[in-house]
């Protein structure tokens, strides 16, 4: 029992000593600084797909992301409200068509998001 207590005290002492030094060495920003609009999986997929394509239709995005109409619609609207994507609704013949493109603001936000993710990954790798 005395041996077990001594071991716990040594571990807690080592832990107390190591933690402040580790915190002092950390210079990265907190992870909550990631853009919450882009950070959600489907929205990140939308802006990423639009970053490498001039424009994509609703059905093209749905196919790329393998998601439902409702799910894509909700997330695309959120990005549109934030000013990250622009939506063009029109008719081709009698069929409605919705096209999306990444706005300049959306492109800048995606670049900041990717830079921040690279920083997090770099810090995690040490």
VMD Tcl script that draws the C-alpha trace (Angstrom):
set ca {
  {0.00 0.00 0.00}
  {2.80 2.45 0.84}
  {4.46 1.55 -2.45}
  {1.23 2.24 -4.39}
  {0.78 5.62 -2.69}
  {4.39 6.57 -3.42}
  {3.89 5.65 -7.09}
  {0.71 7.78 -7.29}
  {2.49 10.72 -5.67}
  {5.38 10.45 -8.11}
  {2.98 10.28 -11.05}
  {0.99 13.27 -9.85}
  {4.20 15.21 -9.25}
  {5.48 14.39 -12.70}
  {2.10 15.31 -14.19}
  {2.04 18.66 -12.36}
  {5.52 19.50 -13.54}
  {5.00 18.47 -17.15}
  {1.66 20.15 -17.74}
  {2.63 23.78 -17.18}
  {5.68 23.40 -19.39}
  {3.56 21.85 -22.16}
  {1.04 24.67 -21.92}
  {3.76 27.30 -22.03}
  {5.16 25.76 -25.23}
  {1.78 25.72 -26.98}
  {1.27 28.64 -29.29}
  {-1.54 27.39 -31.51}
  {-4.95 28.98 -31.43}
  {-7.87 27.03 -30.01}
  {-9.74 24.67 -32.34}
  {-13.00 26.58 -31.78}
  {-11.58 29.27 -34.06}
  {-12.55 27.09 -37.03}
  {-15.36 28.65 -39.05}
  {-18.52 26.90 -37.78}
  {-20.34 27.59 -41.05}
  {-17.78 25.64 -43.09}
  {-16.78 23.08 -40.46}
  {-19.92 20.93 -40.84}
  {-19.26 17.95 -43.15}
  {-21.83 18.63 -45.90}
  {-21.12 22.37 -46.00}
  {-17.37 21.71 -46.21}
  {-18.10 19.34 -49.09}
  {-20.18 21.97 -50.87}
  {-17.58 24.74 -50.64}
  {-14.76 22.31 -51.51}
  {-16.58 21.06 -54.61}
  {-17.38 24.62 -55.66}
  {-13.78 25.71 -55.09}
  {-12.62 23.43 -57.91}
  {-15.63 24.00 -60.21}
  {-16.92 27.30 -61.57}
  {-20.48 26.25 -60.80}
  {-22.39 23.10 -60.00}
  {-26.06 22.28 -60.23}
  {-28.06 21.07 -57.28}
  {-28.15 17.55 -58.74}
  {-24.41 17.54 -59.42}
  {-23.70 18.54 -55.81}
  {-26.16 15.95 -54.56}
  {-24.34 13.27 -56.55}
  {-20.87 14.37 -55.46}
  {-21.83 14.52 -51.79}
  {-24.13 11.47 -51.85}
  {-26.76 13.25 -49.77}
  {-30.50 13.79 -49.89}
  {-32.36 16.72 -51.46}
  {-33.47 18.01 -48.06}
  {-30.05 17.77 -46.47}
  {-28.31 19.51 -49.38}
  {-31.00 22.19 -49.52}
  {-30.67 23.08 -45.82}
  {-26.87 23.27 -45.91}
  {-26.74 25.17 -49.20}
  {-29.19 27.72 -47.79}
  {-27.02 28.18 -44.70}
  {-23.99 28.86 -46.92}
  {-26.04 31.22 -49.07}
  {-27.24 33.15 -46.00}
  {-23.62 33.50 -44.85}
  {-22.68 34.88 -48.27}
  {-20.34 31.96 -49.04}
  {-22.23 30.66 -52.07}
  {-24.40 32.29 -54.68}
  {-27.49 30.57 -55.97}
  {-28.99 30.97 -59.43}
  {-32.50 29.53 -59.87}
  {-33.84 29.35 -63.40}
  {-35.76 27.14 -65.80}
  {-34.38 25.01 -68.58}
  {-37.46 24.48 -70.66}
  {-40.09 23.59 -68.09}
  {-37.64 22.13 -65.60}
  {-36.40 24.23 -62.67}
  {-32.65 24.25 -62.23}
  {-30.54 25.56 -59.38}
  {-26.86 26.33 -59.87}
  {-24.38 27.25 -57.15}
  {-21.04 28.98 -57.26}
  {-18.56 29.94 -54.58}
  {-18.53 33.67 -53.82}
  {-15.32 35.64 -53.27}
  {-16.17 35.76 -49.56}
  {-16.70 31.99 -49.55}
  {-13.36 31.40 -51.27}
  {-11.55 33.57 -48.68}
  {-13.35 31.82 -45.83}
  {-12.46 28.40 -47.20}
  {-8.82 29.43 -47.54}
  {-8.75 30.67 -43.91}
  {-10.41 27.41 -42.82}
  {-7.86 25.29 -44.71}
  {-4.95 27.34 -43.35}
  {-6.26 26.84 -39.81}
  {-6.73 23.09 -40.37}
  {-3.17 22.82 -41.69}
  {-1.95 24.60 -38.56}
  {-3.88 22.17 -36.34}
  {-2.52 19.16 -38.23}
  {1.03 20.50 -38.08}
  {0.75 21.03 -34.32}
  {-0.75 17.58 -33.81}
  {2.15 15.97 -35.65}
  {4.60 17.85 -33.51}
}
mol new
graphics top color blue
foreach p $ca { graphics top sphere $p radius 0.5 }
foreach p [lrange $ca 0 end-1] q [lrange $ca 1 end] { graphics top cylinder $p $q radius 0.2 }
display resetview
